[in-house]
Amino acid sequence: MATQRGSISTDTTLRLSVAAGGRCEYCNTYLLQDDFSGYSVNLGERAHIVGATDTPRSPRGGADLPPAEREDSDNLMLLCRPHHRVIDRLIVEHTVGGLHRMKREHEDRIRLLTGLQDDVATVVVRVTGGIRGAPVEVPRETVHAIACRALGLRHIRTRPYRPRTNGKAERFIRKMLGGWAYGAL
């Protein structure tokens, strides 16, 4: 027997929008402003992961989820209109588990980014030391490598002055080595 479609409460909609950061949980598009006109408008759509009802026309509606839980924020995603259509039309490619994983990853990323605290604006790295009373000079490349490792960055080497980069990478590295590591920036 087919279940009746429930209604999504205002509280659930608010929880969903806040958890998603006002962004599409599929493509990360900002959904609270129209890009073309610049007007503030809600472009987000609430999409069910497990269909709203258990009828054959309800995408993923045959999944094992009680009807009372189908309107909870755990079963809803905030999506832009095109991606709401995509997940409802390409059901085989968008499984319940895959959509739950996508939702969890997006909401975890939003929670991480909105939980960041203001940090110190400048970091000065000063390397001093000596061996048996003699001063030791630490090469800038070593300081750069240590700083990159500590920050989780990867130094990528490019061919010099390729037409696509016009030396941007070289200028960046030169600036980093010449000033940042020694507090001159």
C-alpha positions as CSV (number, residue, x, y, z in Angstrom):
1,M,0.0,0.0,0.0
2,A,1.3,3.4,-1.0
3,T,2.1,5.9,1.8
4,Q,0.9,9.5,1.7
5,R,3.5,12.2,1.1
6,G,4.3,14.1,4.2
7,S,5.2,17.7,4.6
8,I,8.7,19.1,5.4
9,S,8.6,21.3,8.5
10,T,10.0,24.8,8.5
11,D,12.4,23.7,11.3
12,T,13.7,20.8,9.1
13,T,14.2,23.2,6.1
14,L,16.1,25.6,8.3
15,R,18.3,22.8,9.7
16,L,19.0,21.5,6.2
17,S,19.9,24.9,4.8
18,V,22.2,25.7,7.7
19,A,23.9,22.3,7.6
20,A,24.5,22.7,3.8
21,G,25.8,26.3,4.2
22,G,23.3,27.6,1.7
23,R,25.1,25.6,-1.0
24,C,24.1,22.8,-3.3
25,E,25.3,19.5,-1.7
26,Y,26.1,18.2,-5.2
27,C,28.0,21.0,-6.9
28,N,28.6,23.5,-4.1
29,T,26.8,26.3,-5.9
30,Y,25.7,29.2,-3.7
31,L,21.9,29.0,-3.5
32,L,20.9,32.2,-1.8
33,Q,21.7,34.7,-4.6
34,D,21.0,34.8,-8.3
35,D,24.3,35.0,-10.1
36,F,22.9,36.9,-13.1
37,S,20.8,39.5,-11.3
38,G,22.6,39.6,-8.0
39,Y,19.2,39.5,-6.1
40,S,18.9,37.7,-2.8
41,V,16.6,34.8,-3.6
42,N,16.4,31.2,-2.3
43,L,17.3,28.9,-5.3
44,G,17.7,25.7,-3.2
45,E,15.4,22.7,-3.5
46,R,14.9,20.1,-0.8
47,A,15.5,16.7,-2.4
48,H,14.7,13.3,-0.8
49,I,17.4,10.7,-0.7
50,V,14.9,7.9,-0.1
51,G,11.7,8.9,-2.0
52,A,8.9,10.8,-0.2
53,T,6.6,7.8,-0.8
54,D,7.0,4.1,-1.5
55,T,5.3,4.3,-4.9
56,P,7.2,3.2,-8.1
57,R,7.3,6.8,-9.3
58,S,9.1,8.0,-6.2
59,P,12.9,7.8,-6.8
60,R,14.5,5.3,-4.4
61,G,11.1,5.1,-2.7
62,G,11.4,1.3,-2.4
63,A,14.3,1.6,0.1
64,D,13.7,0.5,3.6
65,L,13.0,3.7,5.5
66,P,9.8,4.2,7.6
67,P,7.4,6.8,6.2
68,A,7.7,8.9,9.3
69,E,11.5,9.4,8.8
70,R,11.3,10.3,5.1
71,E,10.8,14.0,5.9
72,D,13.7,14.3,8.4
73,S,16.8,16.4,7.5
74,D,18.9,13.2,7.5
75,N,16.9,12.0,4.4
76,L,17.0,15.4,2.7
77,M,19.6,17.2,0.6
78,L,19.7,20.9,-0.4
79,L,20.3,20.9,-4.1
80,C,20.2,23.3,-7.1
81,R,17.4,22.7,-9.5
82,P,19.5,21.0,-12.2
83,H,21.1,18.5,-9.7
84,H,17.7,17.8,-8.1
85,R,16.6,16.7,-11.5
86,V,19.8,14.7,-12.1
87,I,19.5,12.6,-8.9
88,D,15.8,12.0,-9.6
89,R,16.3,10.9,-13.2
90,L,19.5,9.0,-12.9
91,I,18.5,6.7,-10.1
92,V,20.9,3.8,-10.8
93,E,23.9,6.2,-10.7
94,H,22.6,7.9,-7.5
95,T,22.1,5.2,-4.9
96,V,20.9,5.9,-1.3
97,G,24.4,5.1,0.1
98,G,26.1,7.3,-2.5
99,L,23.8,10.3,-1.8
100,H,24.2,9.9,2.0
101,R,28.0,9.9,1.5
102,M,27.8,13.0,-0.7
103,K,25.6,14.7,1.9
104,R,27.9,13.8,4.8
105,E,31.1,14.9,3.0
106,H,29.5,18.2,2.0
107,E,28.1,19.0,5.5
108,D,31.4,17.9,7.1
109,R,33.3,20.3,4.8
110,I,30.9,23.2,5.7
111,R,31.2,22.4,9.4
112,L,35.0,22.4,9.1
113,L,35.1,25.7,7.2
114,T,32.6,27.5,9.3
115,G,34.4,26.3,12.5
116,L,37.7,27.9,11.6
117,Q,38.9,30.5,14.0
118,D,40.8,33.7,13.2
119,D,44.4,32.9,13.0
120,V,47.6,34.9,13.4
121,A,48.0,36.9,10.2
122,T,51.8,36.6,10.0
123,V,54.0,33.7,10.8
124,V,57.7,34.3,11.2
125,V,60.1,31.4,11.0
126,R,63.5,32.1,12.4
127,V,66.1,29.3,12.3
128,T,69.1,29.7,14.7
129,G,71.6,27.4,16.2
130,G,75.1,26.3,16.4
131,I,77.2,23.2,16.5
132,R,80.1,23.2,19.0
133,G,79.9,27.0,19.3
134,A,80.1,27.7,15.6
135,P,77.0,29.4,14.0
136,V,75.1,27.2,11.5
137,E,73.4,28.6,8.5
138,V,70.3,26.7,7.4
139,P,69.7,26.9,3.7
140,R,66.4,28.7,2.7
141,E,65.4,25.7,0.7
142,T,65.5,23.6,3.9
143,V,63.3,26.1,5.8
144,H,60.9,26.2,2.8
145,A,60.7,22.4,2.7
146,I,60.0,22.2,6.5
147,A,57.4,24.9,6.3
148,C,55.6,23.2,3.4
149,R,55.7,19.9,5.2
150,A,54.3,21.4,8.4
151,L,51.5,23.2,6.5
152,G,50.6,20.1,4.4
153,L,51.7,21.7,1.1
154,R,53.4,20.0,-1.8
155,H,56.1,21.9,-3.7
156,I,55.5,21.2,-7.4
157,R,58.3,22.0,-9.8
158,T,57.4,23.4,-13.3
159,R,59.4,24.1,-16.4
160,P,60.7,27.7,-16.3
161,Y,58.8,30.3,-18.2
162,R,56.3,28.2,-20.0
163,P,53.8,30.3,-22.0
164,R,51.0,29.1,-19.7
165,T,52.6,30.2,-16.5
166,N,54.8,33.1,-17.6
167,G,57.1,32.5,-14.6
168,K,54.3,32.8,-12.0
169,A,55.4,29.7,-10.1
170,E,59.0,30.9,-10.2
171,R,58.1,34.4,-8.9
172,F,55.9,32.8,-6.2
173,I,58.7,30.5,-5.0
174,R,61.3,33.3,-5.2
175,K,59.1,35.5,-3.0
176,M,58.4,32.7,-0.5
177,L,62.1,31.9,-0.2
178,G,63.3,35.5,-0.2
179,G,60.9,36.9,2.4
180,W,58.2,34.7,3.9
181,A,60.5,32.2,5.6
182,Y,62.5,35.0,7.2
183,G,59.7,37.3,8.2
184,A,60.4,40.0,5.6
185,L,56.8,39.9,4.1
